[in-house]
């Protein structure tokens, strides 16, 4: 009885994780559209309140990449604009609805892509010499860890998403199509 109940619970869609993923994707839409894409826009295009918000963030957390992104970081922002942003509402819908097995492959692609970009960003935060940056970057280990903590959820949640899509029986089970 208990083993079968545990197996049934494991096979069911993991609702707390689906809610977390839905919140992650829903919150990512305005963050991406209003803040993250600003470095790609010509100066003066974004509303002053949004540029001030980005400036305040970059100064408070010593994140010069958002004010003057290196080319590799700008490439990641283009990926966020053209690959990730269109996916966010689709993923939010799937996880809000719950139990949508069709999200498995797109979620695996998304999570591996984002985890790969985040490893590069986190390594840059930890090891780059920011002393010659035009905008203040992290200098001490504490400042580097504070900035790292801002980016870390964008690695950890995609890794949890990947783990869920690969290991949860609900998402691993694919219904076989009938042959005619």
Backbone torsions as a table, in degrees:
resi	resn	phi	psi	omega
1	UNK	NA	-54.6	-175.6
2	UNK	-66.8	-39.4	179.8
3	UNK	-64.7	-44.1	179.7
4	UNK	-64.3	-40.9	179.1
5	UNK	-63.8	-41.6	178.4
6	UNK	-64.6	-41.4	177.9
7	UNK	-64.0	-40.8	178.2
8	UNK	-65.7	-39.5	178.8
9	UNK	-65.3	-40.0	179.6
10	UNK	-67.0	-35.7	-178.2
11	UNK	-74.6	-26.1	178.4
12	UNK	-66.8	155.6	176.5
13	UNK	-59.7	133.3	-178.5
14	UNK	-74.5	90.4	-171.5
15	UNK	-58.0	-41.8	-178.4
16	UNK	-64.1	-36.2	178.5
17	UNK	-71.3	-41.5	178.1
18	UNK	-59.7	-39.9	178.0
19	UNK	-65.8	-41.3	176.6
20	UNK	-60.9	-46.4	-179.8
21	UNK	-63.8	-40.9	178.4
22	UNK	-60.8	-45.4	178.8
23	UNK	-62.7	-43.1	178.4
24	UNK	-57.4	-50.4	-177.0
25	UNK	-70.9	-39.3	177.4
26	UNK	-62.7	-44.0	-179.4
27	UNK	-69.8	-26.7	-178.2
28	UNK	-70.3	-27.6	-178.0
29	UNK	-60.7	-57.5	179.7
30	UNK	-68.0	-35.0	179.4
31	UNK	-60.7	-46.3	-180.0
32	UNK	-66.4	-51.9	-174.7
33	UNK	-63.7	-39.7	-172.7
34	UNK	-94.9	-28.6	-174.9
35	UNK	-115.5	-58.9	-170.8
36	UNK	-61.5	-33.1	-176.5
37	UNK	-82.9	-8.5	-178.5
38	UNK	-53.1	-41.0	-179.8
39	UNK	-61.2	-17.2	179.4
40	UNK	-86.9	-15.8	-175.3
41	UNK	-86.0	148.3	173.2
42	UNK	-62.6	148.8	-179.8
43	UNK	-55.9	139.1	176.0
44	UNK	88.9	-6.8	-178.7
45	UNK	-79.0	-45.7	-178.1
46	UNK	-70.9	144.2	176.3
47	UNK	-58.0	145.8	-175.8
48	UNK	-54.8	-41.7	-179.0
49	UNK	-58.9	-38.2	-179.5
50	UNK	-73.9	-39.6	177.5
51	UNK	-67.0	-36.5	176.4
52	UNK	-63.8	-41.1	178.8
53	UNK	-61.9	-44.5	178.1
54	UNK	-63.0	-43.8	179.4
55	UNK	-61.6	-43.3	179.3
56	UNK	-63.6	-43.5	176.9
57	UNK	-59.9	-51.9	-175.2
58	UNK	-61.0	-37.0	179.0
59	UNK	-72.7	-47.2	-177.6
60	UNK	-62.1	-41.6	-175.1
61	UNK	-103.7	5.9	177.6
62	UNK	53.5	57.3	-179.0
63	UNK	-115.3	83.7	-179.1
64	UNK	-69.3	-17.8	-178.4
65	UNK	-62.6	-31.0	-178.7
66	UNK	-79.9	-20.9	179.3
67	UNK	-94.3	-35.4	179.3
68	UNK	-141.7	78.1	-173.4
69	UNK	-69.6	135.8	169.9
70	UNK	-61.4	159.7	-176.3
71	UNK	-57.7	-40.7	179.9
72	UNK	-63.1	-36.8	179.3
73	UNK	-70.5	-38.5	177.2
74	UNK	-61.9	-37.1	177.0
75	UNK	-61.7	-39.3	176.6
76	UNK	-65.4	-35.9	178.1
77	UNK	-66.6	-39.0	175.3
78	UNK	-61.7	-40.6	175.7
79	UNK	-61.3	-41.0	178.8
80	UNK	-63.1	-40.4	-178.2
81	UNK	-68.9	-46.1	-169.0
82	UNK	-102.2	-19.3	178.0
83	UNK	-107.3	-48.0	-173.5
84	UNK	-80.3	-49.8	-175.7
85	UNK	-54.8	-43.4	176.7
86	UNK	-64.7	-25.9	-179.6
87	UNK	-77.8	-29.5	-174.4
88	UNK	-54.3	-50.4	-179.9
89	UNK	-66.4	-33.9	178.4
90	UNK	-63.4	-48.4	-180.0
91	UNK	-66.1	-42.0	178.5
92	UNK	-58.6	-44.4	178.1
93	UNK	-59.5	-49.7	-177.0
94	UNK	-59.2	-43.2	-176.6
95	UNK	-80.1	-28.4	172.8
96	UNK	-67.5	-44.3	178.8
97	UNK	-64.3	-43.8	178.1
98	UNK	85.3	146.0	175.1
99	UNK	70.7	13.9	-177.9
100	UNK	-82.4	100.2	-178.2
101	UNK	-67.9	-24.6	-177.8
102	UNK	-65.5	-14.7	-179.6
103	UNK	-79.3	-11.1	-173.5
104	UNK	-54.3	-58.7	-175.8
105	UNK	-64.4	-48.0	176.5
106	UNK	-59.6	-36.0	179.6
107	UNK	-68.7	-36.3	176.6
108	UNK	-65.4	-44.6	178.8
109	UNK	-61.9	-49.2	179.8
110	UNK	-57.7	-52.0	-172.7
111	UNK	-66.2	-37.9	178.2
112	UNK	-69.6	-38.5	177.3
113	UNK	-61.6	-49.8	-176.3
114	UNK	-67.3	-42.3	178.5
115	UNK	-59.5	-40.1	179.1
116	UNK	-63.1	-45.2	180.0
117	UNK	-66.8	-37.3	-178.2
118	UNK	-67.7	-34.1	176.5
119	UNK	-59.7	-42.3	178.8
120	UNK	-65.4	-43.5	-179.7
121	UNK	-64.3	-45.5	-178.9
122	UNK	-65.7	-38.0	176.5
123	UNK	-63.5	-40.7	178.1
124	UNK	-61.6	-45.7	179.6
125	UNK	-60.5	-43.3	-176.6
126	UNK	-74.1	-35.8	-167.4
127	UNK	-117.1	-13.9	-177.4
128	UNK	-71.2	145.2	174.3
129	UNK	-87.6	103.3	-177.6
130	UNK	-87.6	3.4	-174.5
131	UNK	-62.8	-23.7	-179.5
132	UNK	-100.4	5.6	179.4
133	UNK	-68.3	142.5	177.3
134	UNK	-64.1	-39.1	178.1
135	UNK	-103.5	145.7	-175.2
136	UNK	-58.4	125.9	175.5
137	UNK	-112.1	173.3	-180.0
138	UNK	-67.2	137.2	178.8
139	UNK	-111.7	-50.2	-177.8
140	UNK	-84.1	164.0	176.5
141	UNK	-60.7	-39.5	179.4
142	UNK	-59.6	-46.9	179.3
143	UNK	-63.0	-38.2	177.9
144	UNK	-65.2	-41.6	-179.7
145	UNK	-69.3	-34.9	176.2
146	UNK	-63.4	-47.6	178.8
147	UNK	-64.2	-40.7	177.1
148	UNK	-57.4	-39.3	-178.5
149	UNK	-65.7	-24.4	176.5
150	UNK	-71.3	-41.9	-176.6
151	UNK	-83.4	-26.9	-172.5
152	UNK	-55.2	-42.1	178.3
153	UNK	-58.8	-27.8	-179.9
154	UNK	-78.6	-3.8	167.8
155	UNK	-101.7	-46.4	-173.0
156	UNK	-67.1	-42.5	-179.2
157	UNK	-67.8	-45.0	173.3
158	UNK	-59.7	-34.6	176.6
159	UNK	-67.1	-39.1	175.5
160	UNK	-64.9	-39.4	176.7
161	UNK	-61.6	-46.8	178.9
162	UNK	-60.9	-47.6	178.7
163	UNK	-58.2	-44.2	-179.7
164	UNK	-62.8	-45.4	-178.2
165	UNK	-67.3	-33.8	-177.4
166	UNK	-85.3	-32.6	-169.5
167	UNK	-110.5	-23.5	-178.1
168	UNK	-75.9	126.3	-177.6
169	UNK	-57.1	-30.5	179.2
170	UNK	-58.5	-41.9	-177.5
171	UNK	-88.3	-22.9	179.2
172	UNK	-74.2	-32.1	-177.5
173	UNK	-70.5	122.7	175.8
174	UNK	-117.9	127.0	-179.0
175	UNK	-69.4	133.4	178.9
176	UNK	-78.6	136.7	178.5
177	UNK	-80.5	144.1	178.7
178	UNK	-76.3	138.6	175.3
179	UNK	-84.6	143.2	179.2
180	UNK	-95.0	NA	NA
